[in-house]
Amino acid sequence: MNSARRAVIVGGGPAGTVAALVLARRGVRAIVLEGRLGPSTKAGECLPPSVTLLLARLGLEQLLTQDGHLRSRGHRFVWGSPRPGERPFFAGVRGDGWHVDRRLFEARLAERAQAAGVDFRWGTRLDRCIREGERFHLELTDPGGARITETTDFVADATGRAASVARRLGVQRVRYDRLVGVAARLESPTPTTDTYTLVEATPDGWWYSALLADGALAVAFMTDADLMDRGLAHGEADAAREAFLRALREAPETRERIEGHGYRLATPPQPQRAETSRLTSVTGAGWLAVGDAAAAYDPLSSHGIGSAMGSGYYAGHAIADHLAHRPDALPTYVAVLQNAYGAYLDLQRQHYRTEHRFPGAPFWERRRMPLYCLDPIEARSSVTSTTLPPTLDPCLP
């Protein structure tokens, strides 16, 4: 048992929560620091059938069935052709996918972690992270504004693409593209019953839509930062709504799904980061990065929560093994992440190149370049500086 050891996980999303759950079950005292006061509302997310295997391994099979999350029967896509194609999940061996209420799903994960003994601290902000000898000294601010300190044997960065802990420790982040998105929730008095997700390519990017359990539609538009309508990137609520609807004109299948069932915007479109990016190092002396903090995926890949939870599972075991003085623990974790991310980059490059329409469109020409998903943008600057306009990066710090 490692009961005398402790690990602090900074970030209480799916990756950090699963890592903490694994640690607690292995006898390590796990503390989760989450700056939010509770799980936040998100537009929605589709979990692929493969996630059910991980949930079963974690003993969390009932998380998807007990709260009324919606089963998804497959994917529909308008990609490489104006004619829609379909890929039903029943053609596989892992059953249905799921459209989940992200806020509720994260709340249930946190409850399970707390039940296993995790010290889950909502509304707690990390202010400083200092390595002192073999341990970390953390300075925190609690929900009431009080300053407190913690000392820990290990720190895990689960802060998403911001990777705030790793960056404090001097680690750099590299990007392979400048993808950003805007997501919105749409509601209708006569909602669709079609549980397929829909992905539709357009000249400036691609659209995603999925039905939620309450009949609402989660809809997102993905493009490059410098190609996004300024009304979407920087506008007020009304300007963002108008820009969202203008962009929708280029997506006939998505537009029909929305207008054909009387859907209307229930919330203003919200910008979100979506770039493919990673840290140059995902482990160091007494720390590792997990989930999007370590390596972030294009939403097109459908990795999302599934990848985050899988990363959290391996991270939890890696930390526990490291604290038990297994020298191969962190190198093995790095190898797992490198292999998975390398395979993802290969598939990502291949998939974008199957869309041959829209000749001359900057979004697609960039993804047909020989070095796309091979070298980070920073390494390609001498190549791209004469061909790409400067980025606005409205969603990036």
C-alpha positions as CSV (number, residue, x, y, z in Angstrom):
1,M,0.0,0.0,0.0
2,N,1.0,3.6,-0.7
3,S,-1.2,5.1,2.0
4,A,1.7,7.4,3.3
5,R,2.0,8.9,-0.2
6,R,-0.1,11.6,-1.7
7,A,-0.7,13.0,-5.2
8,V,-2.4,16.2,-6.2
9,I,-4.3,16.3,-9.5
10,V,-4.9,19.9,-10.8
11,G,-8.1,19.8,-12.8
12,G,-11.3,17.9,-12.1
13,G,-12.4,17.0,-15.6
14,P,-12.8,13.3,-16.8
15,A,-9.0,12.8,-17.1
16,G,-8.1,14.1,-13.7
17,T,-11.0,12.5,-12.0
18,V,-10.3,9.0,-13.4
19,A,-6.6,9.4,-12.5
20,A,-7.6,10.3,-8.9
21,L,-10.1,7.4,-8.8
22,V,-7.4,4.9,-9.8
23,L,-5.0,6.3,-7.3
24,A,-7.4,6.1,-4.4
25,R,-8.2,2.5,-5.3
26,R,-4.5,1.7,-5.2
27,G,-4.1,3.2,-1.8
28,V,-2.6,6.6,-2.7
29,R,-4.1,9.7,-1.0
30,A,-5.5,11.7,-4.0
31,I,-6.5,15.3,-3.9
32,V,-8.2,17.0,-6.8
33,L,-8.0,20.8,-7.2
34,E,-10.7,22.2,-9.5
35,G,-11.1,25.9,-9.9
36,R,-14.8,25.7,-11.0
37,L,-17.4,25.5,-8.2
38,G,-18.9,22.5,-9.9
39,P,-19.2,20.8,-13.3
40,S,-20.0,23.4,-16.0
41,T,-22.7,23.1,-18.7
42,K,-21.4,22.1,-22.1
43,A,-23.1,21.7,-25.4
44,G,-22.9,17.9,-25.3
45,E,-20.6,15.1,-26.4
46,C,-20.8,11.8,-28.1
47,L,-19.0,8.8,-26.6
48,P,-18.0,6.0,-29.0
49,P,-18.9,2.4,-28.2
50,S,-15.2,1.7,-27.1
51,V,-15.7,3.8,-24.0
52,T,-18.0,1.2,-22.5
53,L,-15.0,-1.2,-22.2
54,L,-13.1,1.4,-20.1
55,L,-16.1,2.1,-18.0
56,A,-16.5,-1.6,-17.3
57,R,-12.8,-1.8,-16.3
58,L,-13.3,1.0,-13.9
59,G,-16.5,-0.5,-12.5
60,L,-18.6,2.4,-13.8
61,E,-20.8,0.7,-16.4
62,Q,-24.0,2.1,-14.9
63,L,-22.9,5.8,-15.4
64,L,-24.4,5.9,-18.9
65,T,-27.7,4.1,-18.1
66,Q,-28.7,5.5,-14.8
67,D,-29.1,9.1,-15.7
68,G,-31.0,8.9,-19.0
69,H,-28.1,9.6,-21.4
70,L,-29.2,9.0,-25.0
71,R,-27.9,6.0,-27.0
72,S,-26.4,6.9,-30.4
73,R,-26.8,4.4,-33.3
74,G,-24.0,5.7,-35.5
75,H,-22.4,8.5,-37.5
76,R,-23.7,10.2,-40.7
77,F,-21.2,12.3,-42.7
78,V,-21.1,14.5,-45.7
79,W,-17.4,14.3,-46.4
80,G,-15.6,13.9,-49.8
81,S,-19.0,13.9,-51.5
82,P,-22.2,15.9,-51.4
83,R,-24.1,12.7,-50.8
84,P,-24.4,11.7,-47.1
85,G,-22.8,8.4,-46.0
86,E,-23.5,6.4,-42.8
87,R,-21.6,4.2,-40.4
88,P,-24.0,2.5,-38.0
89,F,-22.5,1.3,-34.7
90,F,-24.2,-2.1,-34.9
91,A,-21.7,-2.9,-37.6
92,G,-19.1,-3.1,-34.8
93,V,-18.8,-5.4,-31.9
94,R,-19.0,-2.9,-29.0
95,G,-22.6,-1.8,-29.1
96,D,-24.1,1.7,-29.2
97,G,-22.4,5.0,-28.6
98,W,-23.9,7.6,-26.3
99,H,-24.9,11.3,-26.4
100,V,-24.1,12.4,-22.8
101,D,-25.1,15.4,-20.7
102,R,-21.5,16.4,-20.0
103,R,-22.3,18.3,-16.8
104,L,-24.1,15.4,-15.3
105,F,-21.6,12.8,-16.4
106,E,-18.7,14.8,-14.8
107,A,-20.7,15.2,-11.6
108,R,-21.2,11.4,-11.4
109,L,-17.6,10.7,-12.0
110,A,-16.6,13.1,-9.2
111,E,-19.1,11.4,-6.9
112,R,-17.6,8.0,-7.6
113,A,-14.1,9.4,-7.0
114,Q,-15.2,10.9,-3.7
115,A,-16.9,7.6,-2.6
116,A,-13.5,5.9,-3.2
117,G,-11.8,8.3,-0.9
118,V,-10.6,11.1,-3.2
119,D,-10.4,14.6,-1.6
120,F,-12.3,16.6,-4.3
121,R,-12.0,20.3,-3.8
122,W,-14.3,22.4,-6.0
123,G,-13.6,26.1,-6.2
124,T,-9.9,25.7,-5.3
125,R,-7.3,27.5,-7.4
126,L,-3.6,26.7,-7.7
127,D,-1.5,29.9,-7.3
128,R,2.0,28.5,-7.1
129,C,3.7,25.2,-7.6
130,I,7.3,24.9,-6.3
131,R,9.6,21.9,-6.3
132,E,11.4,21.5,-3.0
133,G,13.7,18.6,-2.8
134,E,11.7,15.4,-3.5
135,R,8.3,17.1,-3.0
136,F,6.1,19.9,-4.4
137,H,5.0,22.8,-2.3
138,L,1.6,24.2,-3.5
139,E,0.0,27.5,-2.6
140,L,-3.8,27.5,-3.1
141,T,-6.8,29.7,-2.7
142,D,-10.0,28.0,-1.4
143,P,-13.6,29.0,-2.4
144,G,-13.8,31.5,0.4
145,G,-10.6,33.3,-0.7
146,A,-8.4,31.9,2.1
147,R,-4.8,31.0,1.3
148,I,-3.7,27.5,2.1
149,T,-0.7,25.3,1.4
150,E,-0.2,21.6,0.5
151,T,2.8,19.5,0.2
152,T,2.7,16.5,-2.1
153,D,4.8,13.7,-3.5
154,F,3.4,14.0,-7.0
155,V,1.5,16.5,-9.1
156,A,-0.6,15.7,-12.2
157,D,-1.6,18.4,-14.7
158,A,-5.1,17.8,-15.8
159,T,-5.9,21.4,-16.8
160,G,-6.7,20.7,-20.4
161,R,-5.1,22.5,-23.4
162,A,-4.0,25.3,-21.0
163,A,-1.6,22.9,-19.4
164,S,-1.1,25.5,-16.7
165,V,1.0,23.3,-14.3
166,A,3.4,22.1,-17.0
167,R,3.8,25.7,-18.3
168,R,4.6,26.9,-14.8
169,L,7.3,24.2,-14.8
170,G,8.8,25.6,-18.0
171,V,7.4,23.0,-20.5
172,Q,6.4,24.3,-24.0
173,R,3.4,23.5,-26.0
174,V,3.4,22.9,-29.8
175,R,0.4,23.0,-32.2
176,Y,-0.2,21.2,-35.5
177,D,-3.0,23.5,-36.6
178,R,-5.0,26.5,-35.5
179,L,-8.4,24.8,-35.3
180,V,-11.1,26.6,-33.2
181,G,-14.8,26.1,-32.9
182,V,-18.1,27.7,-31.8
183,A,-20.7,25.5,-30.1
184,A,-24.3,26.1,-29.3
185,R,-27.4,24.5,-27.9
186,L,-30.5,24.6,-30.1
187,E,-34.1,23.7,-28.9
188,S,-37.3,22.9,-30.6
189,P,-41.0,22.2,-29.7
190,T,-40.9,19.3,-32.3
191,P,-37.4,17.8,-31.9
192,T,-35.9,15.2,-34.1
193,T,-35.6,11.5,-33.1
194,D,-32.5,10.8,-35.2
195,T,-29.7,9.8,-32.9
196,Y,-27.0,9.7,-35.5
197,T,-24.3,12.3,-35.2
198,L,-23.8,14.4,-38.3
199,V,-20.5,15.8,-39.6
200,E,-20.6,17.9,-42.7
201,A,-17.6,19.5,-44.5
202,T,-18.0,23.0,-45.9
203,P,-15.5,25.3,-47.7
204,D,-14.3,27.0,-44.5
205,G,-14.3,23.9,-42.2
206,W,-16.9,21.5,-40.9
207,W,-20.1,21.2,-38.8
208,Y,-21.0,18.7,-36.1
209,S,-24.5,18.1,-34.7
210,A,-25.9,15.6,-32.2
211,L,-29.2,15.0,-30.5
212,L,-29.3,15.2,-26.7
213,A,-31.5,13.3,-24.3
214,D,-33.9,16.2,-23.8
215,G,-34.4,16.7,-27.5
216,A,-32.0,19.6,-27.9
217,L,-29.3,19.7,-30.6
218,A,-25.7,20.3,-29.8
219,V,-24.2,22.0,-32.9
220,A,-20.7,23.2,-33.5
221,F,-18.8,24.8,-36.4
222,M,-15.0,24.2,-36.6
223,T,-12.6,26.3,-38.7
224,D,-9.2,27.9,-38.4
225,A,-8.8,30.9,-36.1
226,D,-8.0,33.3,-38.9
227,L,-10.9,32.1,-41.0
228,M,-13.6,32.5,-38.4
229,D,-16.1,35.3,-38.9
230,R,-15.2,38.1,-36.5
231,G,-18.8,38.2,-35.3
232,L,-18.4,34.6,-34.1
233,A,-14.9,35.1,-32.6
234,H,-15.4,38.5,-31.0
235,G,-19.0,39.7,-31.4
236,E,-21.7,40.2,-28.8
237,A,-24.5,37.7,-28.5
238,D,-26.6,39.0,-31.3
239,A,-23.7,39.4,-33.7
240,A,-22.5,35.9,-32.9
241,R,-26.0,34.4,-33.6
242,E,-26.2,36.2,-36.9
243,A,-22.7,35.0,-37.9
244,F,-23.5,31.5,-36.8
245,L,-26.6,31.4,-39.1
246,R,-24.7,32.9,-42.0
247,A,-22.0,30.2,-41.8
248,L,-24.8,27.6,-41.6
249,R,-25.9,28.4,-45.2
250,E,-22.9,26.5,-46.5
251,A,-24.0,23.3,-44.7
252,P,-27.3,22.1,-46.4
253,E,-27.6,18.8,-44.4
254,T,-27.0,20.4,-41.1
255,R,-29.3,23.3,-42.0
256,E,-32.1,20.9,-42.9
257,R,-31.7,19.0,-39.6
258,I,-32.1,22.3,-37.8
259,E,-34.7,24.1,-39.8
260,G,-36.7,21.0,-40.7
261,H,-37.4,20.4,-37.0
262,G,-37.9,24.0,-36.0
263,Y,-34.8,24.3,-33.9
264,R,-33.7,27.8,-32.6
265,L,-30.6,28.9,-30.8
266,A,-31.2,28.6,-27.1
267,T,-27.7,29.9,-26.1
268,P,-25.3,32.2,-28.0
269,P,-22.5,30.3,-29.8
270,Q,-19.5,29.9,-27.5
271,P,-15.9,29.8,-28.8
272,Q,-13.8,26.8,-27.8
273,R,-10.3,25.6,-28.4
274,A,-9.9,22.7,-30.7
275,E,-6.4,22.6,-32.0
276,T,-4.2,19.5,-32.2
277,S,-1.5,20.2,-29.8
278,R,0.8,18.6,-27.2
279,L,3.4,19.3,-24.6
280,T,7.1,18.8,-25.6
281,S,7.4,16.8,-22.4
282,V,4.6,15.0,-20.6
283,T,6.5,13.9,-17.5
284,G,9.3,15.3,-15.3
285,A,10.6,15.1,-11.7
286,G,7.5,14.3,-9.6
287,W,4.9,15.3,-12.2
288,L,3.1,14.2,-15.3
289,A,0.4,15.7,-17.6
290,V,-2.8,13.8,-18.4
291,G,-5.7,14.2,-20.9
292,D,-5.7,17.3,-23.1
293,A,-3.0,18.8,-21.0
294,A,-0.6,16.2,-22.3
295,A,-1.9,15.9,-25.9
296,A,-5.1,17.3,-27.4
297,Y,-7.0,15.9,-30.3
298,D,-9.1,17.4,-33.1
299,P,-12.8,16.9,-32.3
300,L,-13.1,15.1,-35.6
301,S,-11.3,12.2,-34.2
302,S,-14.1,11.5,-31.7
303,H,-11.6,10.9,-28.9
304,G,-12.9,13.5,-26.5
305,I,-14.0,12.1,-23.1
306,G,-12.9,8.6,-24.1
307,S,-9.3,9.6,-24.7
308,A,-9.3,11.7,-21.6
309,M,-10.6,8.9,-19.4
310,G,-8.2,6.4,-21.0
311,S,-5.3,8.8,-20.3
312,G,-6.4,9.2,-16.8
313,Y,-6.5,5.5,-16.2
314,Y,-2.9,5.0,-17.4
315,A,-1.8,8.1,-15.5
316,G,-3.3,6.9,-12.3
317,H,-1.5,3.6,-12.5
318,A,1.8,5.3,-13.6
319,I,1.7,7.6,-10.6
320,A,1.0,4.8,-8.2
321,D,3.7,2.6,-9.7
322,H,6.2,5.6,-9.6
323,L,5.4,6.2,-5.9
324,A,6.0,2.4,-5.3
325,H,9.5,3.0,-6.7
326,R,9.0,1.3,-10.1
327,P,11.6,3.0,-12.3
328,D,9.8,2.1,-15.5
329,A,6.5,3.7,-14.5
330,L,6.8,7.1,-16.1
331,P,8.7,5.9,-19.2
332,T,6.0,3.4,-19.9
333,Y,3.4,6.0,-19.5
334,V,5.2,8.2,-22.0
335,A,5.5,5.4,-24.5
336,V,1.7,4.7,-24.3
337,L,0.9,8.3,-25.0
338,Q,3.4,8.6,-27.8
339,N,2.2,5.5,-29.6
340,A,-1.5,6.6,-29.3
341,Y,-0.8,10.2,-30.4
342,G,1.4,9.1,-33.3
343,A,-1.3,6.8,-34.6
344,Y,-3.9,9.6,-34.2
345,L,-1.7,12.1,-36.2
346,D,-1.4,9.5,-39.1
347,L,-5.2,8.9,-39.2
348,Q,-5.9,12.6,-38.9
349,R,-3.8,13.5,-41.9
350,Q,-5.3,10.7,-44.0
351,H,-8.9,11.6,-43.1
352,Y,-8.7,15.3,-43.9
353,R,-7.1,14.4,-47.3
354,T,-10.2,12.3,-48.2
355,E,-12.1,15.6,-48.7
356,H,-11.1,16.6,-52.3
357,R,-13.8,19.3,-52.8
358,F,-13.3,23.0,-52.2
359,P,-10.1,23.5,-54.3
360,G,-8.2,26.6,-53.2
361,A,-10.0,26.9,-49.9
362,P,-7.4,27.8,-47.3
363,F,-8.8,25.5,-44.6
364,W,-8.5,22.4,-46.8
365,E,-5.3,23.4,-48.6
366,R,-3.5,23.7,-45.3
367,R,-4.5,20.1,-44.4
368,R,-3.2,18.9,-47.8
369,M,0.3,20.3,-47.2
370,P,3.0,17.6,-47.0
371,L,3.9,18.5,-43.4
372,Y,0.4,18.7,-41.9
373,C,0.3,16.6,-38.7
374,L,4.0,15.7,-39.2
375,D,5.7,18.8,-37.9
376,P,4.2,21.3,-35.4
377,I,3.3,24.8,-36.7
378,E,6.3,26.2,-34.9
379,A,8.7,24.0,-36.9
380,R,6.9,24.9,-40.1
381,S,7.0,28.6,-39.7
382,S,9.6,29.2,-42.4
383,V,7.4,27.2,-44.8
384,T,4.0,28.6,-43.8
385,S,4.8,32.3,-43.3
386,T,4.6,33.1,-47.0
387,T,1.4,31.1,-47.5
388,L,-0.8,31.6,-44.4
389,P,-2.3,34.8,-43.2
390,P,-1.6,35.8,-39.6
391,T,-3.8,34.1,-37.1
392,L,-6.2,35.9,-34.8
393,D,-6.3,33.0,-32.3
394,P,-9.4,34.3,-30.6
395,C,-9.6,31.2,-28.3
396,L,-6.0,30.8,-27.4
397,P,-4.1,32.5,-24.6
